[in-house]
Amino acid sequence: MSRSLIRQLAVVFGVVLLIAAATFYLGAVRPWQLYVAKNRHIARQLQSLAHDVPEGVSAHQWTELTTLTGIAFGNVFFSPQHASYDEMLRFQADLNTRLNSDLPRSLATLRWVWHRLEQTGPHGKQYCERMIELFDESAGPAT
């Protein structure tokens, strides 16, 4: 083989390798990055609820309830196989509507989040049905 042919083959191989890497990035890596970034953003929104302790609920109890709600979100939206990116976008839109409404932050807000998580699909329904009892126990007299 001539050097010219070897160089041409190397360039073709390099281009094919670059196309394969770009396809992998755009098909697998980038969607995962978007999912994780959106997940973190929504998790921060839910964590911010911990600072708005409503009347009739102790700070300790509210922290526990908001923590359980954040854990529920993390488990329901653990990966795209658990709940899709599109469903996460719908959840975020609904959450933003709820949090930007005139309704005060309350135990009802957290119950709404749990109810909405249950609607995300089979995994969300299973998780919430299994774990809402823990939330209810923690809510105790505040319910």
Secondary structure, DSSP 8 states (H G I E B T S, - for coil): --HHHHHHHHHHHHHHHHHHHHHHIIIIIHHHHHHHHHHHHHHHHHHHGGG---TTS-HHHHHHHHHHHHHHHHHHTSSTTTS-HHHHHHHHHHHHHHHTSS---SHHHHHHHHHHHHTT-HHHHHHHHHHHHHHHHHHGGG-
